[in-house]
């Protein structure tokens, strides 16, 4: 498991420190259960994580990532760290993604819809990367949410631009429109917006565990810490 420094700014879309490419170690359910028993004293409520709801925790353990296709730091998380994180979560923990609505604009809503479409059509790894690259460029060097940001290349400005990205990966325009305009998608976007407020999501990426705890990313010193606190909160905290 990578154990190099891993720091993400609490506000905004900051750049994380470099993490080594050390091979992730496959974690079995038994190994996680044994390790979790040693974790509670390591993580402190109010420091490493925050309780953000007094409602009952989700019935099944889960991690919810709130992110934005406009966020450079989210692109780094998607491409560099999430594969290792997911491979080291206990197998009983589900992982879901939700797009924030920081822009509160027509195009911001269309980009949110694109993630809902991805959820329905699958091929998330490819389509997520395609959307990140369409907005940020292949290297993901641009933070389009930054004040005064300008860009000389064509950007995602409307649904037609988004549909071209999906068409390049086999999703025709009619299929895209049907899913994007469905009642299920509208309900999903409404839920994401409600949870963004309810869970006090003010920066991205933000990880919410069991609909009850927010991980304080600026306290995560290593990628191992982040994985450990996810497993601990999902399995041990209710």
C-alpha positions as CSV (number, residue, x, y, z in Angstrom):
1,X,0.0,0.0,0.0
2,X,1.3,3.4,-0.8
3,X,2.4,5.3,2.3
4,X,3.8,8.5,1.0
5,X,2.4,11.9,2.1
6,X,-1.1,12.4,0.8
7,X,-2.6,15.8,1.5
8,X,-5.6,17.4,-0.1
9,X,-6.7,21.0,0.6
10,X,-9.8,21.2,2.7
11,X,-11.3,24.0,0.6
12,X,-11.2,24.4,-3.1
13,X,-9.6,21.9,-5.5
14,X,-6.0,21.8,-4.3
15,X,-3.2,19.7,-5.6
16,X,-2.4,16.6,-3.6
17,X,1.2,15.7,-2.8
18,X,2.8,13.0,-4.9
19,X,2.0,9.4,-3.9
20,X,4.5,6.6,-4.7
21,X,3.5,4.0,-7.3
22,X,4.1,1.2,-4.9
23,X,1.8,-1.8,-5.8
24,X,-1.5,-2.0,-3.8
25,X,-1.8,-5.0,-1.6
26,X,-5.0,-7.0,-2.0
27,X,-6.9,-6.9,1.3
28,X,-9.1,-9.9,2.3
29,X,-12.2,-9.5,4.5
30,X,-10.4,-11.4,7.3
31,X,-7.4,-9.1,7.1
32,X,-9.5,-6.0,7.2
33,X,-11.5,-7.2,10.1
34,X,-8.3,-8.0,12.0
35,X,-6.8,-4.6,11.1
36,X,-9.9,-2.7,12.0
37,X,-9.7,-3.9,15.6
38,X,-6.4,-1.9,15.8
39,X,-7.7,1.3,14.1
40,X,-10.1,3.0,16.6
41,X,-7.4,4.7,18.7
42,X,-5.8,6.0,15.5
43,X,-8.7,8.1,14.3
44,X,-10.4,10.8,16.3
45,X,-13.8,12.3,15.7
46,X,-13.6,16.0,15.1
47,X,-10.0,15.6,13.8
48,X,-9.9,12.8,11.2
49,X,-13.6,12.7,10.5
50,X,-16.7,14.7,11.3
51,X,-20.2,13.5,12.1
52,X,-22.5,15.3,9.7
53,X,-25.9,13.7,10.5
54,X,-27.8,12.5,13.5
55,X,-29.9,10.3,11.3
56,X,-29.3,6.5,11.3
57,X,-26.4,5.4,9.2
58,X,-27.1,3.7,5.8
59,X,-28.3,0.2,6.1
60,X,-25.3,-1.1,4.2
61,X,-21.7,0.2,4.5
62,X,-20.8,2.6,1.7
63,X,-18.5,5.4,0.5
64,X,-19.9,8.3,-1.4
65,X,-17.5,10.5,-3.3
66,X,-18.8,14.0,-4.1
67,X,-16.7,15.4,-7.0
68,X,-16.7,17.6,-10.1
69,X,-15.6,17.1,-13.6
70,X,-14.3,20.6,-13.5
71,X,-11.9,19.9,-10.5
72,X,-8.3,19.2,-11.3
73,X,-7.8,17.5,-7.9
74,X,-10.8,15.2,-8.6
75,X,-9.1,14.2,-11.9
76,X,-6.0,13.3,-10.0
77,X,-8.1,11.3,-7.5
78,X,-9.9,9.5,-10.3
79,X,-6.8,8.6,-12.3
80,X,-4.1,8.1,-9.7
81,X,-5.7,7.1,-6.4
82,X,-9.2,5.7,-6.7
83,X,-8.1,2.4,-8.2
84,X,-5.9,1.6,-5.2
85,X,-8.5,2.9,-2.7
86,X,-11.3,0.7,-4.2
87,X,-9.0,-2.4,-4.4
88,X,-8.2,-2.0,-0.6
89,X,-11.7,-1.4,0.7
90,X,-13.5,-4.3,2.5
91,X,-15.4,-6.2,-0.1
92,X,-18.7,-5.5,1.7
93,X,-18.3,-1.7,1.2
94,X,-20.0,-0.2,-1.9
95,X,-18.6,2.9,-3.6
96,X,-20.7,5.5,-5.4
97,X,-20.1,8.8,-7.1
98,X,-22.1,12.0,-7.0
99,X,-21.5,15.3,-8.9
100,X,-21.7,18.6,-6.9
101,X,-23.6,21.6,-8.1
102,X,-21.2,24.4,-7.3
103,X,-21.8,26.3,-10.5
104,X,-25.6,26.6,-10.3
105,X,-25.8,27.1,-14.0
106,X,-27.4,25.4,-17.1
107,X,-24.1,23.9,-18.2
108,X,-23.3,22.8,-14.6
109,X,-26.6,20.9,-14.6
110,X,-25.8,19.3,-18.0
111,X,-22.5,18.1,-16.7
112,X,-24.2,16.7,-13.6
113,X,-26.6,14.9,-15.9
114,X,-23.6,13.4,-17.8
115,X,-22.6,11.5,-14.6
116,X,-26.1,10.2,-14.2
117,X,-26.0,8.9,-17.8
118,X,-22.7,7.2,-17.0
119,X,-24.2,5.4,-14.1
120,X,-26.9,4.0,-16.4
121,X,-24.7,3.0,-19.5
122,X,-21.7,1.7,-17.6
123,X,-18.1,1.9,-18.8
124,X,-17.5,4.4,-16.0
125,X,-13.7,4.4,-16.1
126,X,-13.6,5.3,-19.8
127,X,-16.4,7.8,-19.8
128,X,-15.4,9.5,-16.6
129,X,-11.9,10.0,-18.0
130,X,-13.4,11.3,-21.3
131,X,-15.5,13.9,-19.5
132,X,-12.5,15.0,-17.4
133,X,-10.4,15.4,-20.5
134,X,-13.0,17.1,-22.5
135,X,-13.3,19.8,-19.8
136,X,-9.8,20.0,-18.5
137,X,-7.6,18.7,-21.4
138,X,-5.8,15.4,-21.6
139,X,-3.4,16.3,-18.8
140,X,-6.0,17.7,-16.5
141,X,-3.9,20.8,-16.0
142,X,-6.7,23.4,-16.0
143,X,-9.0,24.3,-13.1
144,X,-12.1,25.6,-14.9
145,X,-13.6,26.6,-11.6
146,X,-10.8,29.0,-10.8
147,X,-11.7,32.7,-10.9
148,X,-10.7,34.4,-14.2
149,X,-10.0,31.1,-15.9
150,X,-9.6,31.3,-19.7
151,X,-9.0,28.7,-22.3
152,X,-8.2,28.9,-26.0
153,X,-9.4,25.5,-26.8
154,X,-13.1,24.5,-27.3
155,X,-14.8,23.6,-24.1
156,X,-18.0,21.8,-23.0
157,X,-20.5,24.5,-23.4
158,X,-23.8,22.7,-23.9
159,X,-25.4,19.2,-24.1
160,X,-24.4,18.8,-27.7
161,X,-20.8,19.1,-26.8
162,X,-21.3,16.4,-24.1
163,X,-23.1,14.1,-26.5
164,X,-20.1,14.2,-28.9
165,X,-17.9,12.9,-26.0
166,X,-20.3,10.0,-25.4
167,X,-20.8,9.3,-29.1
168,X,-17.1,8.8,-29.5
169,X,-17.5,5.9,-27.0
170,X,-20.6,4.3,-28.6
171,X,-23.5,6.1,-26.9
172,X,-25.7,7.7,-29.5
173,X,-27.5,11.0,-29.0
174,X,-31.0,9.5,-28.8
175,X,-29.9,7.1,-26.0
176,X,-28.1,9.9,-24.2
177,X,-31.1,12.2,-24.3
178,X,-33.5,9.5,-23.1
179,X,-31.5,8.8,-20.0
180,X,-30.5,12.5,-19.4
181,X,-34.1,13.6,-19.5
182,X,-35.6,10.7,-17.5
183,X,-37.5,11.1,-14.2
184,X,-34.8,8.8,-12.6
185,X,-32.1,11.3,-13.6
186,X,-34.0,14.3,-12.4
187,X,-34.6,12.6,-9.0
188,X,-30.9,11.7,-8.8
189,X,-29.8,15.3,-9.4
190,X,-32.3,16.5,-6.9
191,X,-30.9,14.0,-4.3
192,X,-27.3,15.0,-5.0
193,X,-28.2,18.7,-4.5
194,X,-30.0,17.9,-1.3
195,X,-27.2,15.8,0.1
196,X,-24.6,18.4,-0.9
197,X,-26.3,20.8,1.5
198,X,-27.2,18.2,4.1
199,X,-23.7,16.8,4.2
200,X,-22.1,20.3,4.1
201,X,-20.0,19.5,1.1
202,X,-17.9,22.7,0.5
203,X,-14.9,21.3,-1.4
204,X,-14.2,18.4,-3.7
205,X,-13.4,15.6,-3.6
206,X,-15.3,14.9,-0.4
207,X,-15.9,11.4,0.9
208,X,-19.0,10.7,3.0
209,X,-19.2,7.4,4.8
210,X,-22.5,5.7,5.5
211,X,-24.4,9.0,5.0
212,X,-23.1,10.0,8.4
213,X,-19.4,10.8,8.5
214,X,-17.3,13.2,6.4
215,X,-13.6,12.4,6.2
216,X,-11.4,15.4,7.0
217,X,-9.1,15.2,4.0
218,X,-6.5,17.7,5.3
219,X,-5.8,15.2,8.1
220,X,-5.0,12.3,5.8
221,X,-1.2,12.1,5.8
222,X,-1.0,9.0,3.6
223,X,-3.1,7.1,1.2
224,X,-3.1,4.3,3.7
225,X,-4.7,6.6,6.3
226,X,-7.5,7.4,3.9
227,X,-8.1,3.7,3.1
228,X,-8.0,2.8,6.8
229,X,-10.4,5.5,7.9
230,X,-12.8,4.5,5.2
231,X,-12.8,0.9,6.3
232,X,-13.1,1.9,10.0
233,X,-16.0,4.3,9.6
234,X,-17.9,2.1,7.2
235,X,-17.6,-1.1,9.3
236,X,-17.3,0.1,12.9
237,X,-19.1,3.4,13.2
238,X,-22.9,3.5,13.1
